[in-house]
Amino acid sequence: MTNVPGTTTAEIKANKATRCEPEAVALKSFFLGPQSENAVWLQSTISNLLVKWFDWRQARQVEDGRAISSKDQASPEFKKQRNNMVEVLNELSTRFEDEVPKYSPRYVGHMFSEVALPAILGHVAALLHNPNTISGESARVGVQIENEAIEELLKMVGYSTTDATGHFTSGGTVANFEAVSRARARSALWMASGAAFAELRGTIPNPCQDAMMGWEAFDLQQAEMNSMNHAWQARLNAWNFENIGMHRFLILLKEIFGVDLDHPVMLVPSHKHYSWQKAAKLFGFGDETMKLVRLDSRGRMDVAHLRERIKQATNHGHPVMMVVSVAGTTELGIVDPIEEACAVVKEHGFIWHHVDGAYGGFFAAMGQDKGSGISEEVMEAMSAIPASDSITIDPHKLGYVPYSAGVFMVAQKINYSLVAIDAPYIQYSEADHGPVTLEGSRSATGSAATWMVAKTIGLTPKGFGQILARNVQARHVLQFELSKTIIPTRVVQTTDSNVLCFVLAREGESLSVVNARTRELHRSMSKSSSKFIVSTTTLRWQHYSALCERFSGSWGAACDVHEIVLIRMCLLNPFFLSKETATFYPEAFVREVNDIVDIECL
Ligand SMILES: *Cc1c(COP(=O)(O)O)cnc(C)c1O
């Protein structure tokens, strides 16, 4: 990574005297500010929101009369309970003062930071009305708000607002599960069709091919079979492994056709989030069914190996249930070459291709114009999302929305409704997602917060894109600053994003020595007295061999252990590069690192 013009400290300091651009100043209205600068406005806006809510309640059924009188409120018992509530609340809020200071520009650890004011307001507004977006019966407005928020996100990633759909989840983990449940249902249905078709025609099915036959081929089989046999639907169900179980399906294939089939597989890059392992266990496939795709020397999914993996699987009787690409990995913020993965998947038929954009999905808001602040390589990857089948995005990460807010979206509605299950006591309408969500009751806080962010900041290059561009710039500036430390900093070179990982290593130093230094630095920076908070991660050869070799080779390390411990920094805070603050955070951070490492050397 080379230095981007205008990102060196000297340049930023030279700029310090000059005022911020009006657009940049306007962005400051969206956050409370490190010193609660926008407190008065937030307080009055939330207060007005409460007043509006009180009025709304009071205006209804006035004739019913009051249930709590002024006399009640003046009684000693009443007052006692109130005072107690205040005390207990005080205890709670005081205890929370020891909470991780997520708002601070000095917090540069995990994938969260200050949340946006419109998000807080949307969250609170929804909280007061407490909609349950399981159906319109329990969320007349919440369901609409959710659908409108989804529409904004569909536009952001480039999915069609007419063909695509989706819903909010409690987070990226569940959104990923939503993808697996549909990929499994689809391949189960297609394989059932292939088997039932062969049964009726007296031929032999090819389940590995059937698992990726596509809806057109399925419809053709369906039409032909319908004309031949009225009980076609029953046969389809009788062959669906989601009805009869995988074990029975494999036995039947062997008994009736003499076909040997093995369990279906998911192909997932080695830098996967651990929710994919959870999925493999949860969906009853076991770890074995998750085949890892190798990474290249910058940690991106190696698409040549993906192609090999698909061939290997089908040659060995494993139907390929789904392929996953990652937009913004949890450890290093890497964006896979999604466009190349799409092309490889297409070579083989209709394999469910899911993009895990829990972290980096919002980079799509930066748009496709050069100079948007992100590399062309990442832009190209993001521009291929419309060719995928589904995507996970976490508004509670780069969307600056409070927990819990994840999103699952599907490019084609036909693939969304695959998993519908009805409940006799719920009246569902067209707009409801209840029948198809893994979760039951769902809060509208996440969707209302995202709706507010989309309608105010805007999920566009001029809105959100600018905030994210600044984060990416923060990474460049910090890297530049780090290059001045006494012990040489080695930054892991990956794709462009706002995650920066580094070690401090002298030329030729062995990995065990460097790892010990990194662990010590992380320990020091985890103390409550530390001026900055970072996170750490460990790259293992087993998953990142090409990257580990290239990275450790960059200082001629003796690889006496097969892992590299890194300081990991997720740069999300909108004020990290502030020109206004007395502290220039990137510089202060590097000073802190120097102080800690110096003390150790004594
Ligand atoms: C964070 C993350 C997840 C899981 O999201 P949660 O909201 O924590 O459940 C999944 N995939 C990736 C790439 C992530 O970064």
The ligand as a Gaussian input file, in Angstrom:
#p B3LYP/6-31G(d) Opt

LIG

0 1
 C      -19.213000     -10.158000      12.693000
 C      -19.257000     -11.115000      11.574000
 C      -20.219000     -12.138000      11.541000
 C      -21.170000     -12.393000      12.688000
 O      -21.962000     -11.329000      12.985000
 P      -22.632000     -11.143000      14.428000
 O      -23.439000      -9.927000      14.211000
 O      -21.534000     -10.981000      15.425000
 O      -23.461000     -12.349000      14.683000
 C      -20.246000     -12.961000      10.443000
 N      -19.376000     -12.795000       9.437000
 C      -18.440000     -11.835000       9.431000
 C      -17.508000     -11.707000       8.269000
 C      -18.342000     -10.961000      10.506000
 O      -17.396000     -10.008000      10.516000

